[in-house]
Amino acid sequence: MGFNSGLGMERSYYVATANPFASAPPLQGEIEADVVVIGGGYTGLHAALNAADKGFSVILLEAGKIGWGASGRNGGQMIPGWRKSAGELIGRYGKAKAKLLFDLSLEALQLTRERIGKHAIQCDLHLNGHLTMAAKPGDLGWMRTEAETLAAAMDYPHARVLSADEARAKVAADGFHGALLDEKGGHAHPLNYALGLAEAARGAGVQLCEHSRVLRLETKQGVVAHTESGAVRARYGVLACDALLDGLEPRIAGRIMPVANYLVATAPLPNAHEIIADHLAVSDSRFVVNYFRMSEDGRLVFGGGERYSPAPPADIEAFVRKHVLQIFPHMRHAKIEYAWGGLVSISMSRLPHIGRLGDLFFAHGYSGQGVLLPALAGKVLVEAMAGTAERFDVLAGLAPPEFPGGAALRTPLYVLGMLWYALRDRL
Ligand SMILES: Cc1cc2nc3c(=O)[nH]c(=O)nc-3n(C[C@H](O)[C@H](O)[C@H](O)COP(=O)(O)OP(=O)(O)OC[C@H]3O[C@@H](n4cnc5c(N)ncnc54)[C@H](O)[C@@H]3O)c2cc1C
């Protein structure tokens, strides 16, 4: 058992189907590097790859196994944009900045595709579209407005609304009133994507260290990262621990909150393409969102049902199954073969927290939309390190506020808020 091995990760579908990856030895002794990256998920790996591309020497310290944080456990849904609608971005930032932000999110998609292509990462990538299913009749109104806003203000003609019948032809699910289709979205095998990035980083000369938990950071001049068996002294640091940050950097911990989320994978289904057509990625419009897709071998991979207590459910399979049957009642007899969970980090505004504390750069808090955006964050952090901070400043300007009560009180207050929204979903 390692630092990031909890919540059934060993029993996940992703570990069962992971590509071979030679484990990396822990850090031993004191080493110098240009950049020390802390955390081996998408954010840390993209930052490491970009830093190596710029000619920096890079050491990446991972507390547990590479890719075993949120990056190797998630729904694999690749959703263009931010966890805010185009309309909300315009309302908050005005048209010009909202367009700039939206374009940056499209760059994240492009960078992700490029990395997967350039390094020939075998991760079952499908980019045939992402559907947001309308759980309430009233959702169709905002979906139409969103498609129009995307076309008119973001120059993005790739989103359109499907009627209830059209949506049903794509997803054999009950109770939806239509859907918003984004033709540029998709999905991938999240752990194999992370492991592929790690292999690419290794190939680019990044020294990977697993089972090397950073226990203490010095940030007065440059960054020194101390583990149990050594230390890295670097000109710059990248803190990429997301929901697992814990107490390592109290100055930023209160901007994000870890929330557990759970998934299952069924046995391969004989009629997979009749359940979800075209290899689409699907989620619904509920506040406590359900998200699902078919895996390469025809399993339904389904996530849903946040819990409002830090303790995991005694039986993850039973907990998620309820949500599966709500949407696919005809799957009563489908066998669930894998069940696991992970910690997702959310921010107050649902926009990520990206910035720097002296020579220590960080990006976290993607709020459930962190499969694509880390490619952008990793690139922009390294641009700033190399002296070009224009785009970094745009992203740093998104900084979400602290949770009320900071790191100590955020959980009980959040639980109350979530209960209210979950209740609203049901009414
Ligand atoms: C269940 C679940 C479902 C999700 N579904 C989706 C989805 O479908 N689509 C989507 O876009 N997003 C989704 N997300 C969000 C997405 O997975 C995350 O935003 C993204 O993976 C964050 O990547 P990261 O590299 O920043 O963090 P992580 O992948 O969590 O990596 C952080 C790493 O830091 C390491 N670490 C922590 N502390 C230390 C330390 N002190 N020293 C060294 N290393 C340390 C951890 O071990 C971990 O490996 C989901 C998340 C979860 C949990």
The ligand as an SDF file (V2000), in Angstrom:
LIG
                    3D

 53 58  0  0  0  0  0  0  0  0999 V2000
  -13.2270    9.9630   -9.3420 C   0  0  0  0  0  0  0  0  0  0  0  0
  -12.8090   11.1100  -10.2130 C   0  0  0  0  0  0  0  0  0  0  0  0
  -13.4120   11.3010  -11.4480 C   0  0  0  0  0  0  0  0  0  0  0  0
  -13.0270   12.3700  -12.2680 C   0  0  0  0  0  0  0  0  0  0  0  0
  -13.5580   12.4410  -13.5210 N   0  0  0  0  0  0  0  0  0  0  0  0
  -13.0950   13.3900  -14.3780 C   0  0  0  0  0  0  0  0  0  0  0  0
  -13.5130   13.4000  -15.7280 C   0  0  0  0  0  0  0  0  0  0  0  0
  -14.2220   12.5020  -16.1860 O   0  0  0  0  0  0  0  0  0  0  0  0
  -13.0890   14.4130  -16.5300 N   0  0  0  0  0  0  0  0  0  0  0  0
  -12.2620   15.3900  -16.0680 C   0  0  0  0  0  0  0  0  0  0  0  0
  -11.9190   16.2880  -16.8360 O   0  0  0  0  0  0  0  0  0  0  0  0
  -11.7850   15.3570  -14.7940 N   0  0  0  0  0  0  0  0  0  0  0  0
  -12.1660   14.3790  -13.9550 C   0  0  0  0  0  0  0  0  0  0  0  0
  -11.6670   14.3150  -12.6900 N   0  0  0  0  0  0  0  0  0  0  0  0
  -10.6520   15.3150  -12.2730 C   0  0  0  0  0  0  0  0  0  0  0  0
   -9.2380   14.9700  -12.7790 C   0  0  0  0  0  0  0  0  0  0  0  0
   -8.9930   13.5990  -12.6040 O   0  0  0  0  0  0  0  0  0  0  0  0
   -8.2040   15.7870  -11.9740 C   0  0  0  0  0  0  0  0  0  0  0  0
   -8.5360   17.1590  -12.0740 O   0  0  0  0  0  0  0  0  0  0  0  0
   -6.7880   15.6090  -12.5060 C   0  0  0  0  0  0  0  0  0  0  0  0
   -6.4470   14.2480  -12.6150 O   0  0  0  0  0  0  0  0  0  0  0  0
   -5.7890   16.3180  -11.5970 C   0  0  0  0  0  0  0  0  0  0  0  0
   -4.4850   15.9700  -11.9940 O   0  0  0  0  0  0  0  0  0  0  0  0
   -3.2670   16.4020  -11.0870 P   0  0  0  0  0  0  0  0  0  0  0  0
   -2.0350   15.9290  -11.7310 O   0  0  0  0  0  0  0  0  0  0  0  0
   -3.3670   17.8520  -10.8040 O   0  0  0  0  0  0  0  0  0  0  0  0
   -3.5230   15.6430   -9.6970 O   0  0  0  0  0  0  0  0  0  0  0  0
   -3.3410   14.0750   -9.3440 P   0  0  0  0  0  0  0  0  0  0  0  0
   -3.5270   13.2160  -10.5020 O   0  0  0  0  0  0  0  0  0  0  0  0
   -4.1880   13.7980   -8.1370 O   0  0  0  0  0  0  0  0  0  0  0  0
   -1.8240   13.9650   -8.9360 O   0  0  0  0  0  0  0  0  0  0  0  0
   -1.3130   14.4920   -7.7470 C   0  0  0  0  0  0  0  0  0  0  0  0
   -0.1680   13.5990   -7.3180 C   0  0  0  0  0  0  0  0  0  0  0  0
    0.5630   14.2520   -6.2740 O   0  0  0  0  0  0  0  0  0  0  0  0
    1.0500   13.2590   -5.4090 C   0  0  0  0  0  0  0  0  0  0  0  0
    1.3790   13.8830   -4.1300 N   0  0  0  0  0  0  0  0  0  0  0  0
    0.5460   14.4130   -3.2020 C   0  0  0  0  0  0  0  0  0  0  0  0
    1.2430   14.8740   -2.1440 N   0  0  0  0  0  0  0  0  0  0  0  0
    2.5500   14.6400   -2.4180 C   0  0  0  0  0  0  0  0  0  0  0  0
    3.7610   14.8910   -1.6980 C   0  0  0  0  0  0  0  0  0  0  0  0
    3.7520   15.4700   -0.4870 N   0  0  0  0  0  0  0  0  0  0  0  0
    4.9470   14.5280   -2.2720 N   0  0  0  0  0  0  0  0  0  0  0  0
    4.9600   13.9410   -3.5100 C   0  0  0  0  0  0  0  0  0  0  0  0
    3.8460   13.6830   -4.2190 N   0  0  0  0  0  0  0  0  0  0  0  0
    2.6460   14.0230   -3.6850 C   0  0  0  0  0  0  0  0  0  0  0  0
   -0.1080   12.2620   -5.3200 C   0  0  0  0  0  0  0  0  0  0  0  0
    0.3220   11.0040   -4.8570 O   0  0  0  0  0  0  0  0  0  0  0  0
   -0.6310   12.2500   -6.7390 C   0  0  0  0  0  0  0  0  0  0  0  0
   -0.1150   11.1940   -7.4980 O   0  0  0  0  0  0  0  0  0  0  0  0
  -12.0410   13.2800  -11.8260 C   0  0  0  0  0  0  0  0  0  0  0  0
  -11.4350   13.0810  -10.5860 C   0  0  0  0  0  0  0  0  0  0  0  0
  -11.8000   12.0070   -9.7910 C   0  0  0  0  0  0  0  0  0  0  0  0
  -11.1000   11.7880   -8.4870 C   0  0  0  0  0  0  0  0  0  0  0  0
  1  2  1  0
  2  3  1  0
  2 52  2  0
  3  4  2  0
  4  5  1  0
  4 50  1  0
  5  6  2  0
  6  7  1  0
  6 13  1  0
  7  8  2  0
  7  9  1  0
  9 10  1  0
 10 11  2  0
 10 12  1  0
 12 13  2  0
 13 14  1  0
 14 15  1  0
 14 50  1  0
 15 16  1  0
 16 17  1  0
 16 18  1  0
 18 19  1  0
 18 20  1  0
 20 21  1  0
 20 22  1  0
 22 23  1  0
 23 24  1  0
 24 25  2  0
 24 26  1  0
 24 27  1  0
 27 28  1  0
 28 29  2  0
 28 30  1  0
 28 31  1  0
 31 32  1  0
 32 33  1  0
 33 34  1  0
 33 48  1  0
 34 35  1  0
 35 36  1  0
 35 46  1  0
 36 37  1  0
 36 45  1  0
 37 38  2  0
 38 39  1  0
 39 40  1  0
 39 45  2  0
 40 41  1  0
 40 42  2  0
 42 43  1  0
 43 44  2  0
 44 45  1  0
 46 47  1  0
 46 48  1  0
 48 49  1  0
 50 51  2  0
 51 52  1  0
 52 53  1  0
M  END
$$$$
